[in-house]
């Protein structure tokens, strides 16, 4: 456990950052008034996510590897962070949709139907807590693997 304390710490920091971001989205009206812009602006979090992986892998390199780290070491460290984020994803979705923005699903369903993007049945099936839990877990793992691979290239140091 001590061996992976840096990764666990940064996985939790990532999780908290995600919840703060969701709170900002809600405050900006992206879950209600400006829901039509949500799909675009939510992607800005990718910058935050990449920055967090950079900070995490740099700390891992300096703290645990005495200033040197191979790509493989960085990649594995990033994978561990990704697993932590993936494991926390269901809790994050529950907090998001029951505490932070409980009206999100009804709002996005109404928007999707009224804009002609989806039928009501399709929207209700897609925009649900169960669906978002699965999507968030898959997304966290896939994006975490890709981000880990790329960031490890830039953070490695001989």
N, C-alpha and C positions, 0 to 999 in steps of 0.2 A: 504494500500500500504506500509506504514512504517513497518507494522507487518511482511511483507514478503521481506523487502529490502535486507536482507542477501541472500535469495534464488535468487532473481532477479539478484543481483550482480554476484553471482557465476554462474548462467545460462549464463550471458553475458561473463564472463571470460571463461567458457567452450566453447562457440561459437567462441570467438576470438582464443582460443588455437587450436580449430579444424581447423580454417583457416590457422593458422601458420603451423600446421602439414601438411596440404595439400600443402602449399608452399614448405615445406621441401621435401615432396615426389616428387614434380615436379622437384625441383633442383637436387635431387638425380637420376633423370631419370626414376623414377618408373611410370611415365605417358607417357613415350616414349621409350627410348633405353632399359630400363630394365622392361618394362611393364609385362613381364612374371613373375616377382618376386613381383609385386604389391600386389596380393592377400595375400601373406604371410606377407610382411613387414607392410602393412597397419594395421594389427592387433596389432602391438606394441603400437598403440595409446590407447589400452585398459588400459595399465599401467598408462598413463597420465590421462585418464578418471577416473579411480578408485581413483588415488591420488587427483584429483580435488574434488571429492565427499567427501573424507576423510577431506580435508582442509575445505570444506564448512560446513560439519556437525560439525566439531570441533569448527569452529567459531560460528556457530549457538548455540551450547551448551554453550560456554563461554560468548558470547555477549548477547544472548537473553534469556537464561535459567539459568543464574548465576552459571554455572559450573555443573549443573545436567540436564540430559535429558533422557527420557525413550526411549525405542525402537520405540514406536508409534510416539513420537514427531520427532525423527530422520527420521523415514520412511516418515512421512508427509512432512517434510522439503525437503527430497530428491525427493519426488513426485513433489513438486512445482518447484524445479530446473529442473526436467525432462520435465515438461510442458513448461517452458521457453525455454529450448533447442529445444523441439519439434516445438514450434511456430516459432522459428528462423530458423529451418531447411530449409524451402523453400528458404529463402534469402541466406542462406549458400550455397545451391546448385547452385543458380543463380550466386553468386559471384565466386564460384569455377569454373563453366563451361563457364562463359563468360569473366572473368577477369584473374583468376589465371592460369587456364590450359584449354584454349578454344579448344585445339586439342585432349583432352583426349578421347572423344567419338569416333572420327574417328580412333585414334590409337588403342583403345581397340577393336573396331569392326574389324579392319584389323588383329590384333593379334588373336582374337577369330576365325575368318574365316580361316586364313592361318595355324593355328595350328590344325584345324579340330575339335575344341571344340564346334563350333556352325555353323549353316548355316548363310549366310548373312542376311536373313530375320529375323531370330530369334535374331541375334546379334543387328541389327538395332532397333528392337522392345525393347529389354532388356536394351541396353545402350542408353538411351535417358534422356533428362532433366526431362520430366514428370515422367518417371519410377523411376528415382533417387530421385525425390522430395518425392514420395510416400514411397519408401524404407527408405529414411532417416527419415521421420516422424515416421513411424512404428518402425524402429530400435531405434530411440532416446527414444521413449516411453517405449518400451519393455525392452531395456537394462537399461534404467534409473530406471524402477521399480525394476528390479533384483538387480542392483547395490545399490539402496537405501536400499533395505531390508537387504542386506549383510553388507554394511558399517554401517548401524544403529546398527547392533548387536555389532560391535566392538567399536563404538563411544559412546554408551549409558553409562551413569554414574549416579549412585544413590547418 
